Amino acid sequence: MKIEFTHKFEDIISIENLLEAWREFVRRKRDKRDVQEYYRDLMHNILALHQDLANHTYKHGAYQAFNICDPKPRNIHKATVRDRLLHHAIYRILYPFFDRLFASDSFSCRDGKGTHKALNRFRDMGRKVSKNNSATCWVLKCDIKKFFANIDQQTLLNIVAKHIKDSDILRLLKEILISFSSSRSGVGLPLGNLTSQLLVNIYMNEFDQFMKHKLKAKHYIRYADDFVILSEDRDWLLHILPKIGDFLSEELKLELHPDKIFIKTWNSGIDFLGWVHFPDHRVLRTTTKRGMFKRIKENTKPETINSYLGLLKHGNTQKLKNKVHKVDLRSKYYILNTVY
């Protein structure tokens, strides 16, 4: 039975939805200057946004660009508070519908999913394919080249239009899409928009369904632009690889990263989502480890320490935990001596 999208444009732009979106958006952002400025005249700002949307005069603003290392360099584009509020309002209505359409083994930017669930799913699939490590488990690992920067906006709108018939919603999504371009007009999504997280999953769901239903890849996991397929048959993985590349190129205008295609055995260690996986354990990737200690040295707040200790729970990392605790103790000793 086909699931129908029943919401209307008015549900997105309603005052009630905008207010709920504000409550979600403002969490952990109350100390930001631009958020505080918007809050000073909140109801006027929300009513003005609602009026622009209702009159179809809304125009998305410009972005503030900056770079981060996470751990590789990424170019982030930050929209205005007004636009980010609208992103949340759209997300609140669209996400619950589209999430029901997504493949169960798509783990990025979804409620109840995430990195740790993907890691455990990979382990469970490996055990199943290898028959509890009594047979060879082959893993095809791929990465999409410049993922966000190469999303074709018209192709994305065409995919969305298969599910949403409301022309006003489609027009609003187009306004958000055309507010940004990467290398050329009509291409790219901004890293930083909440809507981008949903839209890339809608885009890549076409690929997920192809993998599951056309190629019959039972043991397939995707997290954003990284994906793995596990099989006991290395030749089958080699056979489907060109089909994967053709689908991405012809249907989604994307390209596999030629330097990031590997077929290896699980026993030899599979680098996936920041960890190197083996049948009986996983260890933190060297670059992830370096980035972690760099950030801890730059920011020794308890929440930073605790977040990394939480990360380290998911692998064989007792020595790393001890090092993190030592950094934490040294920083506390330094603060005590400085203050007193």
N, C-alpha and C positions, 0 to 999 in steps of 0.2 A: 504494500500500500504506500503510495507516494505521499510524503509529508508536504503539506502546503504552508506557505508563509502567509499568515492571515493579518499581520499588522499593517497599518497604514502609515503614510507620511506624518499624519497628525499625531500618531502615538509617539513618534520620535521627537517632534518639536513641541509637544505639550509642556506647559509650565511645570506640571507634576514631574514629568520625566527629566526635565532640565534641572529641577531642584534635587531630585534623587541622584542625578549624575554629578552634581556639585558636591554632594555629601561624599560620594565615592572618590571623586577627583581630589578633594582637598586633604584627604588623609595623608599624614606625614609631609605635607607641603605648606603648613600654616606659617612657617617661618620664612618662606620665600617672599622676596619683596614684590614681585609681580602679582603673586597670589593675594598678598595683603592689600595691594592697590585695587584689585578687582573686587575684593570683599567689602571695601569701604562703602561701595554703592551697589551691593550685590543685587537687590531686587530690580533696580533700574537697569543694570547690565543684563540680567536674565530676560527681563521684559523686552529690552531692545533687541537682543539676540532672537527671541521668539518672533518679534515683529518682522525682522529681516527675513527669517526663514519662511514665515507665513506669506509674506509678500513676494517671495522668490527674488529678493534683492541681496541675499547673503553672498559675500565674497570671502574666500579663505585668505588669510593674511600671509605675510612672508615668514620665513624661518630664520632662526638663529643657529648657525652651524658651529660645531666644535668637535674636537677629536678626543677619543678615549682609547685606552689599550685594555682589551678584555679577552684574552691576553694579546691578541693581534690588534693592530690599529683599526679603529672603526670611526666612520664619519657620522656623527649624530646630528639630526636636524630637529630643533625644538620649536614648536609652534607657539603662538600666543596663548594666554590663559583662555581667552574667549574661544579660540578654535579647539583647544584641548578639551574644554568643557563639552563642546559639541561632539567631539570624538567619543567621549564617554557616553553621551546620550545615544548615539548611534549604536555603539557597542552593546549597551544594555538591552536593546531591542533585537539586534541581529544575531548576537553570539548564541543565545540559547537555541535558536532555530538551526543554525548551521552546525553547531557542535554535534547535533544528533545525526548529521549526515556524514561526519568525518569517520575515517577508518579508526578502529580501536588501537592500532599500533602507530598512530601519529601522536607524538608526545609533547610537541612544543607549544607553549602559550595556551594551554587548555586546563580548565579546572579539573583537579583530581589526577593530573598527569605529571609532567615535569621530568627533569633529568634523572632523579633517583628511581622513578618508576621505569624509565627507559633502560637504565642500567640493569635493574633486576629482571626486566623482561628479556634483555639480551642474554643474561646468565641462564634463565629458564629455557629459552629457545636453544641455547648451546647444549645444555644437558639433554634436551629432547632429541636433537639432531644427532648428537654423538652417542646416544644411548648410554648416558651416564659415563661418558669418556671411554667407551669400549670400541668406538668407531671414529673414523676421521671426520671432523666437522670443518668444512671449508666456508670461508666468509668472503663475500664480495663487498668491499666498502667503497663508496663513492661520495663525491662532494660536488655541488653545483657551483660553477664559476660566477663570482660576483652576483650572488643571488638577488638581493634586494635591488641592486642597481640595474638589473636586466629584466625585471618583471615588465611585461608588455601591458600597458594600461587598457588598451581596447580589448585585448584578449580577456583580461580580467573582468571588464565590464560585461562582456558577452557571456562569461561563465555565471556571473551574478544574475544576469537577466534571465537565465534558465530557471531560476528559483523565485525571483522577485519580479512581479509584473507592474508594480506601482511606479509610474514614470517619474514622479516627484522624488522618490527615494533614489532611483537610478541617477537622476539629474544631480542630486545632492552628493552622491558618491563620486560622480564625475568631477564635480567642482573641487572636491578634496584631492582627487587623483591628479588633476591638471595643475594643482597648486605647486607641484614638485616635478622636477625631472632631473635625471642624473647626467648621462653623457649626451643625450639628445631628447628632443621633445617627444612626449608620449611614452617614455620608458622610465621605469624606476619607482620605488616606493621609499619614503623617508624612514630611516631607522630612528625611532623616537615617537612616532604616532601610535597610539593604541589601536586605531583602525588598521594600521599596517600589519599588526600581529594577526588580526582576524583575516584580513584580505589575503595574506600569503598562504594561510591555511586553506582558504577557499580555492585559491589558485592551485596549490599543490595537491588538493584532494583529488583533482583530475588524475594526477600521477599515481596517487595511492590506490585509487580504484583500478587503474590500468595494471598496476603491479599485482594486486590481489585477484582481480577477476579475469584479466586477459592473459597475463603471464603465469597466473596460478602460483605466485610466490607466497607460500604459506608462512615462511619464517622471514618476515620483512619488517624492519623498524625504521621509521623516519623521525628525525628531530631537526626541524628547520631545513637547512640545505644538506645535512649529513644523513646518509641512509646506508643500511647494511642488509644483505640477504644471506641467510645461512642455508647450506645444503650439504648433503653427503656426496653430491655429484659435482665435481669441479668442472667437467665438460658442459654441464647444463648452465652453470654460471657464465662460462665463456660464451655459450650460445645466446643467452638473453642479453648480454652486455650491449651489443650493437642495437638491439631492439629498444633498450632503455634510452640510449643516446638519440635514436631516431624519434621516439615519442617526445622527448623533452624538446628537441629542436623543432619538429614539425607542428606540434600541438601547443607548446608553451613558450617557444622561442628562447629556450634556455640551453645551456651547454655544460656538459660534464667538465670538471677541471681535469685536464689531461695528466697532471702531476699528482693527482690524489685519487687514482683508481688502483686498488690493490685486491688481489685474491691471495689469501693466506689461510693457513690452518689456525684453528683456535688455540692449539697447543703452542704455536710460535708467538702468540701475543697479538691481540687486536687493539689498536689505538682508536678509541671511540668515546666521544663526549668527555674528554679530559682525563680518561683513565686507560690504562693498558690492561686488557682482560686476558686471563688464563682460565683453564677449566676449574681450578680449585682456589683461585684468589684473583684480586685486581689490585694494581698499584697506580699511584698518581703519576700522570704524565710529567716528564721533566719540566717542560715549559710551564705547566700549571703550577708545579711546585715552586718554581722560581718566582712566578707572578704572585703567588700567595705570600711568600716571605717578604717580597718587596712592598706589598700593600700593608702587611702587618707592621713593618718597620716605619712606614709613612704614617700609619694610623693605628695606635695601640689602644684605642678605646675598647672597653669590654665587649661591646656588641660586635666589633670586628673580629676579635679573638674568638668569641663564641660562634660566630657564623662559620669560621673556618674549622673550628673543632667539630661543628655539626657536619660539615662537608667530609671531614676525615673519618667519620663513623662508617662511611660506606665502602671502606676498603681495608686492606692490610697496611695500616699506617701508624703502628704504635710508636716507632722511632720519630716520625714526623710530629705526632701529638706531643711527645716529650720536648721536642725542639720548640714548638709553639708555646708550650707552658714556660719554657726557659725565657723566651722573648718576653712573655707577659710578666714574669717575675722581675726581669731586669728593668722593664719600663716602670713597674710599680716602685721599685727601689729608687730609680732615678727621680721619680715624681716626689717621693717622700723626702729625699735629700734636698731637692730644689725648694720645696715648700717650707721645710723646717730648718 
